[in-house]
Amino acid sequence: MVTIRADKISNIIRERIEQYNRAVKIVNIGTILQVGDGIARIYGLDEVMEGELVEFEHGTIGIALNLESNNVGVVLMGDSLRIQEGICKSNRKNCSDTSKRGLFGSCYKCPG
């Protein structure tokens, strides 16, 4: 018969609590409403800024340019055929950041 020792269980629980990682990551997520002619219309990216990079499910990147009250127009920098209605997220990085130059070959300051 197995005996249950409260002190062992207590120690195990205490160790697990001490090792618990409470890292929280806030992500700005939107819903793709429409895709056409290299532009995606996205609802729900309320915190996005003009020139900010937007990441789609299959890794395609876009640049938020047209900020309207109910949606955001994003210029797609990749294969628009892979992008369908669904979910995307803002990654809080701006196109004009010099660290992104390798992403597009050369990165231009977004108009605005």
N, CA and C atoms as a LAMMPS dump frame, in Angstrom:
ITEM: TIMESTEP
0
ITEM: NUMBER OF ATOMS
336
ITEM: BOX BOUNDS ff ff ff
-5.0000000000000000e+02 5.0000000000000000e+02
-5.0000000000000000e+02 5.0000000000000000e+02
-5.0000000000000000e+02 5.0000000000000000e+02
ITEM: ATOMS id mol type element x y z
1 1 1 N 0.837 -1.175 0
2 1 2 C 0 0 0
3 1 3 C 0.888 1.246 0
4 2 1 N 0.488 2.229 -0.771
5 2 2 C 1.245 3.464 -0.901
6 2 3 C 0.785 4.45 0.165
7 3 1 N 1.771 5.026 0.828
8 3 2 C 1.426 6.04 1.828
9 3 3 C 1.632 7.421 1.224
10 4 1 N 0.726 8.281 1.496
11 4 2 C 0.806 9.647 0.995
12 4 3 C 1.393 10.512 2.097
13 5 1 N 2.489 11.176 1.748
14 5 2 C 3.146 12.042 2.73
15 5 3 C 2.873 13.494 2.36
16 6 1 N 2.213 14.172 3.24
17 6 2 C 1.822 15.56 3
18 6 3 C 3.033 16.468 2.819
19 7 1 N 4.119 16.212 3.541
20 7 2 C 5.296 17.072 3.424
21 7 3 C 5.945 16.956 2.047
22 8 1 N 5.961 15.757 1.45
23 8 2 C 6.515 15.585 0.102
24 8 3 C 5.661 16.311 -0.931
25 9 1 N 4.35 16.149 -0.809
26 9 2 C 3.44 16.829 -1.737
27 9 3 C 3.589 18.338 -1.602
28 10 1 N 3.677 18.812 -0.388
29 10 2 C 3.841 20.239 -0.131
30 10 3 C 5.137 20.762 -0.744
31 11 1 N 6.228 20.01 -0.611
32 11 2 C 7.513 20.418 -1.194
33 11 3 C 7.453 20.45 -2.717
34 12 1 N 6.808 19.46 -3.311
35 12 2 C 6.685 19.42 -4.773
36 12 3 C 5.886 20.62 -5.266
37 13 1 N 4.781 20.907 -4.62
38 13 2 C 3.955 22.055 -5.015
39 13 3 C 4.728 23.354 -4.841
40 14 1 N 5.457 23.493 -3.744
41 14 2 C 6.243 24.697 -3.486
42 14 3 C 7.308 24.886 -4.578
43 15 1 N 7.997 23.812 -4.979
44 15 2 C 9.01 23.889 -6.04
45 15 3 C 8.385 24.312 -7.365
46 16 1 N 7.241 23.745 -7.688
47 16 2 C 6.557 24.097 -8.94
48 16 3 C 6.145 25.566 -8.953
49 17 1 N 5.678 26.06 -7.829
50 17 2 C 5.281 27.467 -7.742
51 17 3 C 6.491 28.374 -7.928
52 18 1 N 7.625 28.01 -7.334
53 18 2 C 8.841 28.816 -7.469
54 18 3 C 9.367 28.81 -8.9
55 19 1 N 9.169 27.732 -9.635
56 19 2 C 9.657 27.616 -11.007
57 19 3 C 8.688 28.202 -12.031
58 20 1 N 7.498 28.554 -11.608
59 20 2 C 6.48 29.056 -12.524
60 20 3 C 6.921 30.376 -13.14
61 21 1 N 6.821 30.483 -14.444
62 21 2 C 7.195 31.685 -15.171
63 21 3 C 5.923 32.445 -15.534
64 22 1 N 5.786 33.655 -15.007
65 22 2 C 4.578 34.437 -15.233
66 22 3 C 4.748 35.46 -16.344
67 23 1 N 5.529 35.178 -17.328
68 23 2 C 5.736 36.125 -18.419
69 23 3 C 4.433 36.311 -19.2
70 24 1 N 4.069 37.558 -19.384
71 24 2 C 2.853 37.893 -20.117
72 24 3 C 3.251 38.679 -21.356
73 25 1 N 2.673 38.323 -22.482
74 25 2 C 2.95 39.019 -23.727
75 25 3 C 1.635 39.549 -24.278
76 26 1 N 1.566 40.845 -24.472
77 26 2 C 0.363 41.46 -25.017
78 26 3 C 0.519 41.549 -26.529
79 27 1 N -0.468 41.032 -27.245
80 27 2 C -0.419 41.011 -28.703
81 27 3 C -1.657 41.717 -29.243
82 28 1 N -1.455 42.585 -30.215
83 28 2 C -2.545 43.287 -30.878
84 28 3 C -2.99 42.435 -32.065
85 29 1 N -4.179 41.819 -31.969
86 29 2 C -4.653 40.875 -32.982
87 29 3 C -5.832 41.464 -33.737
88 30 1 N -5.874 41.225 -35.045
89 30 2 C -6.978 41.687 -35.876
90 30 3 C -7.514 40.572 -36.752
91 31 1 N -8.659 40.838 -37.371
92 31 2 C -9.302 39.878 -38.265
93 31 3 C -9.235 40.401 -39.69
94 32 1 N -8.753 39.574 -40.605
95 32 2 C -8.649 39.954 -42.009
96 32 3 C -10.046 39.908 -42.614
97 33 1 N -10.504 41.05 -43.113
98 33 2 C -11.829 41.137 -43.709
99 33 3 C -11.801 40.86 -45.201
100 34 1 N -10.765 41.372 -45.87
101 34 2 C -10.727 41.32 -47.326
102 34 3 C -9.281 41.394 -47.796
103 35 1 N -8.974 40.69 -48.862
104 35 2 C -7.645 40.746 -49.474
105 35 3 C -7.83 40.902 -50.975
106 36 1 N -7.124 41.858 -51.562
107 36 2 C -7.195 42.04 -53.006
108 36 3 C -6.2 43.076 -53.473
109 37 1 N -5.594 42.847 -54.63
110 37 2 C -4.643 43.776 -55.248
111 37 3 C -3.484 44.147 -54.322
112 38 1 N -3.033 43.198 -53.524
113 38 2 C -1.893 43.425 -52.643
114 38 3 C -2.207 44.217 -51.387
115 39 1 N -3.503 44.42 -51.114
116 39 2 C -3.936 45.158 -49.928
117 39 3 C -4.838 44.26 -49.092
118 40 1 N -4.626 44.257 -47.788
119 40 2 C -5.504 43.521 -46.873
120 40 3 C -6.228 44.534 -45.998
121 41 1 N -7.53 44.367 -45.856
122 41 2 C -8.346 45.182 -44.952
123 41 3 C -8.516 44.402 -43.661
124 42 1 N -8.128 45.003 -42.541
125 42 2 C -8.102 44.292 -41.264
126 42 3 C -8.913 45.06 -40.224
127 43 1 N -9.758 44.337 -39.52
128 43 2 C -10.555 44.898 -38.431
129 43 3 C -9.937 44.49 -37.096
130 44 1 N -9.868 45.413 -36.16
131 44 2 C -9.458 45.066 -34.807
132 44 3 C -8.045 45.444 -34.415
133 45 1 N -7.248 45.956 -35.321
134 45 2 C -5.892 46.388 -34.957
135 45 3 C -5.961 47.824 -34.429
136 46 1 N -6.592 47.991 -33.286
137 46 2 C -6.848 49.322 -32.74
138 46 3 C -5.585 50.057 -32.319
139 47 1 N -4.551 49.346 -31.942
140 47 2 C -3.327 49.957 -31.422
141 47 3 C -2.254 50.143 -32.498
142 48 1 N -2.513 49.722 -33.734
143 48 2 C -1.495 49.776 -34.78
144 48 3 C -1.233 51.227 -35.186
145 49 1 N 0.028 51.507 -35.552
146 49 2 C 0.412 52.837 -35.997
147 49 3 C 0.803 52.775 -37.468
148 50 1 N 0.738 53.906 -38.137
149 50 2 C 1.1 53.96 -39.547
150 50 3 C 2.564 53.562 -39.714
151 51 1 N 2.83 52.7 -40.68
152 51 2 C 4.189 52.241 -40.939
153 51 3 C 4.593 51.037 -40.124
154 52 1 N 3.706 50.561 -39.275
155 52 2 C 4.018 49.407 -38.431
156 52 3 C 3.895 48.109 -39.225
157 53 1 N 4.772 47.163 -38.932
158 53 2 C 4.728 45.869 -39.606
159 53 3 C 3.623 45.007 -39.011
160 54 1 N 2.908 44.309 -39.893
161 54 2 C 1.829 43.409 -39.491
162 54 3 C 2.192 42.023 -39.988
163 55 1 N 2.063 41.02 -39.126
164 55 2 C 2.442 39.648 -39.466
165 55 3 C 1.193 38.797 -39.652
166 56 1 N 1.173 38.026 -40.75
167 56 2 C 0.05 37.15 -41.052
168 56 3 C 0.409 35.71 -40.704
169 57 1 N -0.599 34.826 -40.699
170 57 2 C -0.427 33.448 -40.23
171 57 3 C 0.72 32.696 -40.895
172 58 1 N 0.898 32.831 -42.19
173 58 2 C 1.91 32.053 -42.903
174 58 3 C 3.257 32.761 -42.968
175 59 1 N 3.438 33.79 -42.148
176 59 2 C 4.721 34.483 -42.099
177 59 3 C 4.831 35.669 -43.032
178 60 1 N 3.824 35.928 -43.838
179 60 2 C 3.844 37.085 -44.723
180 60 3 C 3.786 38.352 -43.878
181 61 1 N 4.517 39.371 -44.32
182 61 2 C 4.578 40.643 -43.608
183 61 3 C 3.869 41.703 -44.443
184 62 1 N 3.263 42.657 -43.767
185 62 2 C 2.642 43.795 -44.431
186 62 3 C 2.956 45.062 -43.662
187 63 1 N 2.666 46.208 -44.283
188 63 2 C 2.893 47.501 -43.646
189 63 3 C 1.558 48.226 -43.528
190 64 1 N 1.198 48.608 -42.313
191 64 2 C -0.048 49.333 -42.079
192 64 3 C 0.102 50.755 -42.599
193 65 1 N -0.745 51.132 -43.557
194 65 2 C -0.655 52.474 -44.127
195 65 3 C -1.949 53.265 -43.982
196 66 1 N -3.081 52.661 -44.26
197 66 2 C -4.351 53.377 -44.259
198 66 3 C -5.098 53.09 -42.959
199 67 1 N -5.036 54.011 -42.016
200 67 2 C -5.69 53.828 -40.721
201 67 3 C -7.054 54.505 -40.752
202 68 1 N -8.098 53.703 -40.753
203 68 2 C -9.458 54.231 -40.74
204 68 3 C -10.09 53.921 -39.391
205 69 1 N -11.276 54.458 -39.148
206 69 2 C -11.912 54.273 -37.842
207 69 3 C -12.335 52.834 -37.588
208 70 1 N -12.688 52.094 -38.636
209 70 2 C -13.179 50.728 -38.418
210 70 3 C -12.301 49.64 -39.025
211 71 1 N -11.256 50.004 -39.765
212 71 2 C -10.342 48.996 -40.3
213 71 3 C -9.013 49.629 -40.669
214 72 1 N -8.049 48.772 -40.959
215 72 2 C -6.703 49.214 -41.328
216 72 3 C -6.365 48.622 -42.688
217 73 1 N -5.835 49.44 -43.584
218 73 2 C -5.358 48.956 -44.873
219 73 3 C -3.882 48.615 -44.765
220 74 1 N -3.534 47.378 -45.108
221 74 2 C -2.155 46.904 -44.985
222 74 3 C -1.633 46.506 -46.359
223 75 1 N -0.508 47.085 -46.763
224 75 2 C 0.145 46.717 -48.017
225 75 3 C 0.918 45.435 -47.77
226 76 1 N 0.662 44.423 -48.583
227 76 2 C 1.289 43.116 -48.394
228 76 3 C 2.656 43.086 -49.056
229 77 1 N 3.644 42.562 -48.336
230 77 2 C 5.014 42.48 -48.836
231 77 3 C 5.386 41.033 -49.143
232 78 1 N 4.448 40.293 -49.659
233 78 2 C 4.695 38.884 -49.963
234 78 3 C 3.548 38.32 -50.762
235 79 1 N 3.429 37.023 -50.736
236 79 2 C 2.426 36.311 -51.514
237 79 3 C 1.033 36.536 -50.933
238 80 1 N 0.221 37.319 -51.626
239 80 2 C -1.127 37.606 -51.129
240 80 3 C -2.084 36.447 -51.362
241 81 1 N -1.702 35.477 -52.19
242 81 2 C -2.57 34.325 -52.447
243 81 3 C -2.675 33.422 -51.223
244 82 1 N -1.675 33.444 -50.363
245 82 2 C -1.692 32.601 -49.157
246 82 3 C -2.51 33.221 -48.031
247 83 1 N -2.831 34.496 -48.16
248 83 2 C -3.552 35.188 -47.096
249 83 3 C -5.044 35.103 -47.364
250 84 1 N -5.777 34.632 -46.365
251 84 2 C -7.225 34.508 -46.464
252 84 3 C -7.849 35.201 -45.267
253 85 1 N -9.16 35.28 -45.273
254 85 2 C -9.845 35.851 -44.122
255 85 3 C -9.46 35.062 -42.884
256 86 1 N -9.12 35.743 -41.84
257 86 2 C -8.67 35.067 -40.625
258 86 3 C -7.989 36.03 -39.687
259 87 1 N -6.901 35.583 -39.078
260 87 2 C -6.268 36.339 -37.997
261 87 3 C -4.876 36.814 -38.398
262 88 1 N -4.513 37.998 -37.938
263 88 2 C -3.157 38.52 -38.098
264 88 3 C -2.82 39.294 -36.833
265 89 1 N -1.559 39.679 -36.694
266 89 2 C -1.167 40.432 -35.501
267 89 3 C -0.168 41.513 -35.854
268 90 1 N -0.215 42.567 -35.079
269 90 2 C 0.751 43.639 -35.19
270 90 3 C 1.971 43.229 -34.378
271 91 1 N 3.17 43.496 -34.892
272 91 2 C 4.344 43.1 -34.114
273 91 3 C 5.093 44.287 -33.524
274 92 1 N 4.466 45.449 -33.51
275 92 2 C 4.977 46.652 -32.843
276 92 3 C 6.334 47.104 -33.365
277 93 1 N 6.676 46.737 -34.602
278 93 2 C 7.925 47.188 -35.21
279 93 3 C 7.577 48.092 -36.377
280 94 1 N 8.344 49.161 -36.536
281 94 2 C 8.07 50.124 -37.583
282 94 3 C 8.938 49.853 -38.795
283 95 1 N 8.4 50.093 -39.967
284 95 2 C 9.115 49.858 -41.223
285 95 3 C 10.4 50.67 -41.306
286 96 1 N 10.426 51.853 -40.738
287 96 2 C 11.589 52.72 -40.879
288 96 3 C 12.737 52.356 -39.945
289 97 1 N 12.553 51.371 -39.064
290 97 2 C 13.638 50.936 -38.187
291 97 3 C 14.771 50.36 -39.024
292 98 1 N 15.984 50.784 -38.768
293 98 2 C 17.12 50.307 -39.552
294 98 3 C 17.398 48.83 -39.322
295 99 1 N 16.943 48.28 -38.218
296 99 2 C 17.192 46.863 -37.94
297 99 3 C 16.391 45.951 -38.856
298 100 1 N 15.394 46.483 -39.581
299 100 2 C 14.563 45.659 -40.466
300 100 3 C 15.067 45.657 -41.911
301 101 1 N 16.188 46.305 -42.189
302 101 2 C 16.649 46.417 -43.568
303 101 3 C 16.817 45.063 -44.245
304 102 1 N 17.258 44.063 -43.513
305 102 2 C 17.444 42.742 -44.098
306 102 3 C 16.14 42.051 -44.437
307 103 1 N 15.043 42.492 -43.851
308 103 2 C 13.753 41.856 -44.066
309 103 3 C 13.261 42.057 -45.49
310 104 1 N 13.423 43.26 -46.034
311 104 2 C 12.916 43.552 -47.366
312 104 3 C 14.032 43.817 -48.373
313 105 1 N 15.268 43.626 -48.006
314 105 2 C 16.377 43.982 -48.872
315 105 3 C 16.783 45.415 -48.572
316 106 1 N 15.862 46.33 -48.745
317 106 2 C 16.064 47.695 -48.28
318 106 3 C 14.715 48.197 -47.806
319 107 1 N 14.728 48.952 -46.758
320 107 2 C 13.473 49.405 -46.161
321 107 3 C 13.377 50.908 -46.333
322 108 1 N 12.25 51.373 -46.764
323 108 2 C 12.041 52.788 -47.001
324 108 3 C 11.178 53.37 -45.903
325 109 1 N 11.385 54.641 -45.611
326 109 2 C 10.518 55.297 -44.627
327 109 3 C 9.138 55.385 -45.237
328 110 1 N 8.165 54.882 -44.507
329 110 2 C 6.795 54.854 -45.012
330 110 3 C 6.249 56.266 -45.099
331 111 1 N 5.519 56.579 -46.166
332 111 2 C 4.982 57.932 -46.319
333 111 3 C 3.957 58.239 -45.245
334 112 1 N 3.835 59.475 -44.899
335 112 2 C 2.832 59.825 -43.905
336 112 3 C 3.079 61.163 -43.451
